[in-house]
Amino acid sequence: MRRPNIILVLIDDMGWRDLACCGSSFYETPNLDHMAEQGMRFTDAYAACPVCSPTRASLLTGQYPARVGLTDFIGGKSRGKVISPAYLDHLPLEHTTLAAALGRTGYRTYHVGKWHLGAEPYWPERHGFDVNVAGCSWGMPKYGYFSPWQNPRLSDGPTGEYLTDRLTDEAIRLIRDNGPQPFFMYLAHYAVHVPIQAPEALVRKYQEKARRLGLDRINPFIEDGPFPCEHKKDRRIQRRILQSDPAYAAMVENLDTNIGRLLKCLEDSGRDEDTAVFFTSDNGGLATAESSPTCNAPLSEGKGWMYEGGVREPLLVRWPGAVPAGALCRAPVTSPDFYPTLLELAGADLLPRQHCDGVSFAAALRGGTPPERPPIFWHYPHYGNQGGRPGSSVRSGDWKLIEFHEDSRLELYNLRDDLSETRNLAASHPDIAASLRRRLADWRAEVDARMPAPNPDYTPG
């Protein structure tokens, strides 16, 4: 069996519709569109959480964030009508990460980019990665995307060097220097997280494009009510209703260009057919706060919310000669599934006690029928910085139930008929709502999910 090199590209805050091949009419992503043409695109791929750190922990452990105990972005703390529960501020070392598991089978393991899974004792080199480039406790480029970055795991470049370019340079260098040993690369770009900064020439290009399309004359925002969390209750949600931000579009195009450079490196080095490349994101696009740079419509809301816009992600997989070209997979998959899938592709022994929540989708990648999908669960008992409220949810087949923790309110949607989650069917389908609620409660008990507590000092905003 071929033991492929594996590259897992994880983007920060990229929305489900932020690629042209996924429906964007403003952002330009020719390289990723071509990657989709050469491989498989998933329509129903999910992040394990609507914010970053929990999804990253889930990818690397094969477990849901609630089971790991890491349910919010590290550093986040929030109160509102309820008080968010405590959560781990690091990825515990007792986990056998995906990198460690592949390393034991002879893979060279590389981490390049964002980590955000704890302070220095818990950095990538302690979790099975042979090389760590730019991975530290930061959740974003603390000093911006243009050098000097002052990153403790990445030397500064020439003044003004762009971070996404540099991280791609580092990844390409590692690939070229790797030798015959198979490698696993976790390329976790800081883009497209705030601050929204991009090379000026590209920003000007999209300013002109917005003018040409008349988008600069349309107000892209709708102002909504106040945030439900105490630390932002004096502010109002700014919901973006169309994609038109020139700086964000420029970040997306620059990222696309760098993915193209990475794929060209594989081709030039003769590793093209020996390398499986995965491309996805850690949570939905930022659509309701912090400049609200993108819009996830027709999905509802975005980062920090329990709705589809917060958790449904782009997922592209390319492996010439193994993954059929131009394929479309509608089977739901989620973050814990990557662990057993990549082990299976690598011909490695599975570790079911570790990746106990993951379901391999390797069969789908080979053009076969994926196994029957058990329900997918989410647990985010926190107030996001983006306006979302604490809740848990479950998707089973076409049905999705959300239970909000402030008041135990239920919302039930049929995603086949109502992708935008506009029609709450909990009252008209009480049996389905009750059944899914029981499954959700049973799952929370199984994983020992921590729940928020009432806030005795709460005063509405």
C-alpha positions in Angstrom: 0.0 0.0 0.0 1.2 3.5 -0.8 2.2 5.5 2.3 1.3 9.0 1.3 2.7 12.2 2.5 -0.1 14.0 4.2 -0.6 17.8 4.4 -3.5 19.1 6.5 -4.1 22.8 5.8 -6.2 24.4 8.4 -7.3 28.0 7.8 -8.4 30.3 10.6 -12.0 31.7 10.5 -12.6 30.9 6.8 -16.3 30.6 6.0 -18.1 27.9 4.1 -18.7 30.3 1.1 -15.3 32.0 1.1 -14.1 30.1 -2.0 -15.4 30.7 -5.5 -15.9 26.9 -5.9 -18.1 27.1 -2.8 -20.2 29.9 -4.1 -18.4 33.2 -3.6 -18.9 35.7 -6.4 -16.5 38.4 -5.0 -13.4 36.5 -3.7 -11.1 35.0 -6.3 -9.6 31.6 -5.5 -8.4 30.0 -8.8 -5.9 27.6 -7.1 -8.3 26.2 -4.6 -11.0 25.9 -7.3 -8.5 23.9 -9.3 -7.7 21.8 -6.3 -11.4 21.0 -6.0 -11.5 20.1 -9.7 -8.5 17.7 -9.2 -10.0 16.1 -6.1 -13.1 15.9 -3.8 -15.2 18.7 -2.4 -17.3 18.1 0.7 -20.6 20.0 1.1 -21.4 19.1 4.7 -18.0 19.3 6.5 -18.1 20.6 10.0 -15.8 22.1 12.6 -16.2 20.6 16.1 -16.8 24.1 17.6 -17.7 27.6 16.4 -14.4 28.9 17.8 -10.8 27.9 17.2 -8.9 26.2 20.1 -11.6 23.5 20.7 -11.6 22.5 17.0 -7.8 22.4 16.9 -7.8 20.1 19.9 -10.5 17.9 18.3 -8.5 17.5 15.0 -5.4 16.4 16.9 -7.1 14.1 19.4 -10.0 12.6 17.4 -12.3 13.6 20.3 -15.1 16.1 20.7 -14.0 19.2 22.6 -16.4 18.5 25.5 -14.6 15.1 26.0 -11.2 16.7 25.9 -12.4 19.4 28.3 -11.3 22.3 26.1 -14.5 24.0 25.0 -13.6 27.7 24.4 -10.8 29.5 22.7 -7.9 29.7 25.1 -8.1 33.0 26.9 -11.8 33.4 26.5 -13.9 34.2 29.6 -17.6 35.3 29.5 -20.7 35.9 31.6 -24.2 36.9 30.7 -27.5 35.5 31.9 -25.4 32.4 32.7 -21.7 32.0 33.7 -19.6 30.0 31.4 -18.0 26.9 33.0 -14.3 26.4 33.4 -12.3 24.7 30.7 -8.8 23.5 30.1 -6.3 26.2 29.0 -4.1 23.7 27.2 -4.1 20.4 25.3 -3.1 17.8 27.9 0.1 15.8 27.2 -1.5 12.5 28.0 -3.2 12.5 24.6 -1.6 10.7 21.8 -2.0 13.3 19.1 -2.4 12.6 15.4 1.2 13.8 14.9 2.5 11.4 17.6 0.5 8.5 16.2 1.9 9.1 12.6 5.4 9.7 14.0 5.4 6.2 15.6 4.8 4.7 12.2 7.8 6.4 10.6 6.4 9.7 9.5 8.4 12.9 9.9 6.0 15.4 11.5 5.9 19.2 10.9 3.9 21.9 12.5 3.8 25.3 10.6 1.6 28.2 11.7 -0.9 28.8 14.5 -1.1 26.5 17.5 -3.2 28.2 20.3 -3.4 25.1 22.4 -1.6 26.3 25.5 1.5 27.9 26.9 5.1 26.7 26.1 5.0 23.4 28.0 2.2 22.4 25.7 3.6 23.6 22.3 3.8 21.4 19.2 7.2 19.9 20.0 5.7 18.4 23.2 2.8 16.9 21.2 4.6 14.7 18.7 5.9 17.3 16.1 9.5 17.0 15.1 9.6 20.6 13.9 7.6 23.6 15.0 7.5 26.7 12.9 5.5 29.7 14.4 3.4 27.6 16.7 3.0 29.2 20.1 0.2 30.3 22.5 -1.0 33.1 20.2 -4.5 33.0 18.8 -3.7 35.6 16.1 -0.7 37.6 14.8 -0.2 39.7 17.9 1.8 42.4 16.0 0.1 42.0 12.7 0.7 40.2 9.4 3.7 42.3 8.3 7.1 41.7 9.7 8.4 42.2 12.4 6.0 39.6 13.9 8.0 39.0 17.1 6.8 35.4 17.1 8.8 33.3 19.6 8.9 30.4 17.1 9.5 32.3 13.9 12.4 34.7 13.1 11.4 38.1 11.8 11.7 38.6 8.1 12.6 41.8 6.1 10.4 44.7 7.2 7.0 44.3 5.6 7.3 40.6 4.7 3.8 39.2 4.7 3.2 36.3 7.2 1.1 34.0 4.9 3.9 34.2 2.3 6.6 33.4 4.9 4.7 30.5 6.4 4.3 29.0 2.9 8.0 29.5 2.3 8.8 27.6 5.5 6.4 24.8 4.5 8.0 24.5 1.0 11.5 24.4 2.5 10.5 21.6 4.8 9.0 19.6 1.9 12.1 20.1 -0.3 14.4 19.1 2.4 12.4 16.2 3.7 14.1 13.3 1.8 12.5 9.9 1.1 10.8 9.5 4.6 7.0 10.1 4.5 5.9 13.3 6.2 2.8 14.7 7.9 2.5 18.5 7.8 0.0 20.4 9.8 0.0 23.8 8.0 -2.2 26.0 10.2 -2.2 29.5 8.6 -3.0 32.4 10.8 -5.0 33.9 7.9 -7.8 34.9 7.6 -8.1 35.8 11.3 -8.2 39.4 12.3 -6.4 41.8 12.0 -7.7 42.1 8.5 -4.5 43.1 6.7 -3.3 42.3 3.2 -0.8 43.5 0.6 -1.8 47.0 -0.6 -1.9 46.2 -4.3 -4.4 43.4 -3.7 -6.5 45.6 -1.5 -6.6 48.2 -4.3 -7.6 45.5 -6.8 -10.7 44.6 -4.7 -11.6 48.2 -4.0 -11.8 48.7 -7.8 -13.7 45.4 -8.2 -16.2 46.6 -5.5 -16.7 49.9 -7.4 -17.1 48.1 -10.7 -19.8 45.8 -9.3 -21.5 48.7 -7.4 -20.9 47.0 -4.1 -19.3 50.1 -2.6 -22.7 51.8 -2.8 -24.5 49.1 -0.8 -24.4 49.2 3.0 -23.2 45.7 3.8 -24.3 45.7 7.5 -27.5 45.3 9.4 -27.3 46.5 13.0 -28.9 44.1 15.5 -29.5 44.0 19.2 -26.9 44.2 22.0 -24.5 41.4 22.7 -25.7 39.0 25.3 -22.4 38.8 27.1 -21.5 41.3 29.9 -18.1 42.4 28.5 -19.8 43.7 25.2 -23.3 44.5 26.3 -22.9 48.1 25.5 -22.2 47.2 21.8 -24.5 46.1 19.1 -24.1 43.2 16.6 -23.1 44.3 13.1 -24.2 41.6 10.7 -22.7 41.6 7.3 -25.2 40.6 4.5 -22.9 40.4 1.5 -19.2 39.8 0.6 -17.6 43.1 -0.3 -14.7 43.8 2.0 -11.7 44.6 -0.2 -9.1 43.8 2.5 -10.6 40.5 3.4 -10.9 39.5 -0.3 -7.3 40.4 -0.7 -6.3 38.1 2.3 -8.3 35.3 0.7 -6.6 35.7 -2.7 -3.2 35.9 -1.1 -3.9 32.7 0.8 -5.1 31.1 -2.4 -1.9 32.1 -4.2 0.1 30.5 -1.5 -1.8 27.2 -1.6 -1.1 27.3 -5.3 2.6 27.7 -4.5 2.5 24.7 -2.1 0.8 22.5 -4.7 3.3 23.6 -7.4 6.2 22.6 -5.0 4.7 19.1 -4.8 4.5 18.8 -8.5 8.0 20.2 -9.1 9.5 17.9 -6.5 7.8 14.8 -7.9 5.7 14.3 -4.8 2.4 15.2 -6.4 0.9 11.7 -6.6 2.4 10.7 -3.3 0.8 13.4 -1.3 -2.7 13.7 0.1 -3.6 17.4 0.7 -6.6 18.4 2.9 -7.9 21.9 3.1 -10.4 23.1 5.7 -11.1 25.7 8.4 -11.5 25.7 12.2 -14.8 27.6 12.5 -17.2 29.7 10.4 -16.4 33.1 8.9 -16.4 36.2 11.1 -19.8 37.8 10.1 -21.3 39.6 13.1 -18.5 41.4 15.0 -14.8 42.7 15.0 -15.4 44.4 11.6 -17.6 41.6 10.3 -15.4 41.1 7.2 -17.3 38.2 5.5 -20.8 36.9 5.0 -21.7 33.2 5.2 -25.2 33.4 3.5 -27.1 31.3 2.8 -25.9 29.9 6.1 -27.1 31.7 9.2 -24.7 33.8 11.3 -21.0 32.8 11.7 -18.1 32.4 14.0 -19.1 32.1 17.7 -22.7 30.9 16.9 -24.4 27.5 17.1 -26.0 27.9 13.6 -24.6 26.5 10.4 -22.6 29.6 9.6 -20.6 29.0 12.8 -19.6 25.4 12.1 -20.0 24.4 8.5 -16.7 24.6 6.6 -15.1 24.2 3.2 -13.3 20.9 2.8 -11.2 20.0 -0.2 -9.1 16.8 -0.5 -6.6 16.2 -3.4 -4.6 13.1 -3.9 -3.9 12.4 -7.6 -4.6 8.8 -8.6 -6.3 8.0 -5.3 -9.0 10.5 -4.7 -11.3 10.8 -7.8 -11.1 14.1 -9.6 -14.1 16.4 -9.6 -15.9 14.4 -7.0 -18.6 15.9 -4.7 -19.3 14.2 -1.3 -22.5 15.2 0.6 -21.8 12.9 3.6 -21.4 14.9 6.8 -18.0 14.8 8.4 -16.5 16.6 11.4 -13.2 17.4 13.0 -12.6 14.2 15.1 -13.0 12.2 11.8 -9.7 13.4 10.4 -7.6 11.4 13.0 -8.8 7.8 12.0 -9.1 8.9 8.3 -5.5 9.9 8.1 -4.3 6.9 10.0 -6.2 4.7 7.6 -4.7 6.5 4.5 -1.2 6.0 6.1 -1.8 2.3 6.6 -1.3 2.8 10.3 -3.0 0.9 13.1 -6.1 2.7 14.4 -6.2 3.9 18.1 -9.9 3.7 18.9 -9.4 4.6 22.6 -7.8 7.8 21.5 -9.9 8.9 18.4 -13.1 7.5 20.0 -15.3 10.2 18.5 -13.9 10.0 15.0 -15.4 8.1 12.0 -13.1 7.5 9.1 -14.2 8.9 5.8 -11.3 7.2 3.9 -13.8 5.0 2.0 -15.5 8.2 0.6 -12.1 9.5 -0.5 -11.5 6.4 -2.5 -14.9 6.9 -4.3 -16.7 4.4 -2.2 -19.7 4.7 0.1 -18.9 6.2 3.5 -20.1 4.3 6.6 -23.4 5.2 8.1 -22.9 8.4 10.0 -23.8 8.5 13.7 -25.1 11.9 15.0 -22.7 14.8 15.1 -22.6 16.8 18.4 -21.5 20.2 19.4 -21.2 21.7 22.9 -20.3 25.4 23.3 -21.4 26.5 26.8 -19.9 30.0 26.4 -20.7 33.4 25.0 -18.7 34.0 21.9 -17.2 37.4 21.2 -19.4 37.5 18.1 -22.9 37.5 19.7 -23.7 33.9 20.0 -25.3 32.4 23.1 -24.2 29.2 25.0 -25.7 26.0 23.7 -25.4 22.4 22.5 -26.6 20.9 19.3 -26.9 17.7 17.4 -27.3 16.8 13.7 -28.9 13.4 12.8 -29.6 12.9 9.2 -31.2 16.1 7.9 -32.4 17.2 11.3 -30.5 19.6 13.6 -31.5 20.5 17.1 -30.0 23.4 19.1 -30.6 23.6 22.9 -29.7 27.0 24.3 -28.5 27.0 27.9 -29.8 30.4 29.1 -33.4 29.2 29.0 -33.4 25.6 27.7 -35.0 26.9 24.5 -35.1 24.4 21.6 -34.7 25.1 17.9 -35.2 22.3 15.4 -34.4 22.6 11.7 -34.5 20.4 8.6 -31.3 21.3 6.8 -32.3 19.7 3.6 -35.3 22.0 3.3 -34.0 24.9 5.3 -30.3 25.4 5.0 -30.6 28.9 6.4 -32.3 27.7 9.6 -35.2 30.2 9.3 -38.1 27.9 10.3 -38.0 26.5 13.8 -39.9 23.2 13.7 -39.6 22.3 17.4 -43.3 23.0 18.0 -44.6 21.3 14.9 -42.4 18.2 15.3 -42.3 17.7 19.1 -41.5 14.0 18.9 -38.3 14.6 16.8 -37.3 17.5 19.0 -37.8 15.4 22.2 -35.8 12.4 20.7 -32.9 14.6 19.7 -32.9 16.4 23.0 -32.6 13.0 24.8 -29.7 12.0 22.5 -28.0 15.3 23.2 -28.4 14.9 27.0 -27.2 11.3 26.9 -24.1 12.4 24.9 -23.3 15.3 27.3 -23.5 12.8 30.2 -21.2 10.4 28.4 -18.5 12.9 27.7 -19.0 14.7 31.1 -19.7 18.0 29.4 -19.5 21.0 31.7 -22.6 23.2 31.8 -22.9 26.9 32.6 -24.4 28.1 35.9 -27.0 30.8 36.5 -25.6 34.3 37.0 -27.0 35.8 40.2 -25.7 39.2 39.3 -27.2 39.3 35.7 -28.8 42.5 34.6 -30.1 42.7 31.0 -28.2 44.9 28.6 
